[in-house]
Amino acid sequence: MTAAAMHGAALSVLDGGLAAVRRRGEAVIIPVGALVAGLLAFAIFLAFIGRSPVEFYGLVYKAAFGSAFSWENTLARTAPLLLAALCTALPARLGMIMIGGEGAIVLGGVAAGVFAMSWPALPGALGIAGMAAAAALAGGIWIGAIGLVRHVRGVNETIASLLMAYVAVALMNHLVEGPFRDAGSLNKPSTAPLADGFRTGTIPGFDVHWGLAIGIAACVLCWILLERTSWGFAARIVGGNVRAAHVQGLPVGRLVVGFSVLAGSLAGIAGMVEVAAVHGAANASLAAGYGYTGILIAFLARHHMLAIIPVATLLAGFDAASGLVQRRMDLPDATVLVLQGMVFVSILAGEALHGRLTWLRGPARS
Amino acid sequence: MASMPDVDLWGVPLAMLGGAIRVSTPFLFVSLGECLTERAGRVNLGLEGTLVLGAMTGYGAAYETGSAWLGVGAAALAGTLFGAVHGVVCRLPRVNDIATGIALMLLGIGLAFFFGKPYIQPVAPDLPAIPFGWWSESPQVRTALNVNVLFLAGCALAVALAWMFRATRIGLTIRVVGDSSDAARAMGVRTHTVRLLATAAGGALAGVGGAYLSLYYPGSWNEGISSGQGLMAVALVIFARWNPVRCLGAALLFGGAGALGPALQSVGITQGYHLFYAAPYVLTLGLLVATSSPTRALAGAPGELSISR
């Protein structure tokens, strides 16, 4: 091989590498750019109503990421968001827009609370495992049923899942105010307080509850499932082209229902974590909107299982800072909702830029 | 006194009839708005957010100006704006209209809660109602037949929209755009503009539905004013097969289901009332399952619609 040919070969390898970097670059730059655009839009909104955006973002930084204490607060809120985001992101990889994670979270929490009430004498580890299993079962059935009617009857899963979330909240209210109400819970109807052994403590050396570890592990395992197993490969084919998946003889129905069940189980476990680590009993506090923030996180992460981790942390930070911002700047608690909405619209509008950033694509080949 | 049980027995269907008329109005307006939007080939799931935003804007404007009708106008304006944002964002290539609807639903609710805080306490003027029950002695009949003007306007609008789709040039243009972008372009119709206008007009109707919630029934602004009525209205359009007159019937059916909980409560049945409040959601889900089909597009569905393909 002549020196010139070697040089050429090396160049073309370099070129191919660059193209890959550019493709990946697009997948990072567009969402990050859209996120920044959304935050800027919110800054303009704040300035428009006469509040200082600099003060706002400064306070958010301080309250969410400025100290060890604020990091702990943020990370404790990250835990349910990771699992809630998976409830949207996993079905999305099969081409479904599932937005009812809130329903699976509240029912998972109630199932965990009821399990703990029913078998209070179980040893701690077994009790926690049982609560997790009950929560996963409740959430899995709830979202799995939506996957099933979508596959069997062609029901629109987006509308159905949100309606199911409303039904779930009504069911939760009925259960904690009726059959499973603890007589001791006067102002706020709840299930019986968890025995100490059923409470999941904090991760050693780190003042954050175990939910964070569970959430991160779930994201990593889901990434392995999707990217490194044949089931995940099949699921991605279903998401890419259902007809091709049918032609290939893939079990489309089982994949759709299976991944829906998995997504719902994870959201159910988010509810169990909230009960076992935060509230200590199942009550209306479970419907805290984590399911809805999870939808935004999944879209921001472009349904990438690992990207969910940093995105969830960021949005948990805004959540964690909400109290301080309300007090210091006299803003209503819906401020975070407006911010989230603007970022969400910006992210979706950013989809239009894919394949259009010519400077990323490099010079045209002749 | 012996007739007391009779009154109680009649109380439920009577309260449900009155409730159906009262509760159905927001369903009616949102579903007509969605019907218009979907006939032009686009889905706007964000109408739930528009409904809440309309409720807040309507209430705020009515309180500030002292006129309920100016409130309705402000709500329609807010709805138009939100519909237009949906239309503009969805116009961009590769943007998913269902996801955009979810985003605007969250943004609309967020904005409504954000600006609505100061209006939770004050009392705004109500929309007028026509007492069709004047002939009766019974207060229950009178309450049931006290019909709001907006409900009647909604009925007229349903008929007018049906006529528009069937017999006018505008209606035909919207239908062509909704059924086939290619055919519309071949006819020289600017599909993007038609969709944008239809989405904005649909948003305006949803805004009016919201104003009804805060200005008539339940008649106050709070953060729990709508829980999914806007979304159920979207599902209702599928059930009504994209026909405005059938939207009216479906809205009354849903209104009846929504009135079940309060009606039972009014005669003293409180056991499990959370479950009765869930009746409309369950009904919607049941109808969705019963009327959908995995293999064929629904009869009457606009061809360009992303939820029926």
Interface residues (C-beta under 8 A of the other chain):
Chain A: I97 I99 V149 H151 V152 R153 G154 V155 N156 T158 I159 A160 L162 L163 M164 Y166 V167 A170 L171 N173 H174 E177 G178 Y292 I295 L296 F299 P332 D333 A334 T335 V336 L337 V338 L339 Q340 G341 M342 F344 V345 I347 L348 A349 E351 A352 H354
Chain B: L45 V85 V89 L92 P93 R94 V95 N96 I98 A99 T100 I102 A103 L104 L106 L107 G108 I109 G110 L111 A112 F113 F114 K117 S227 G228 L231 M232 V234 A235 I238 G272 H274 L275 Y277 A278 Y281 V282 T284 L285 L288 V289 S292 S293 P294 T295 I307
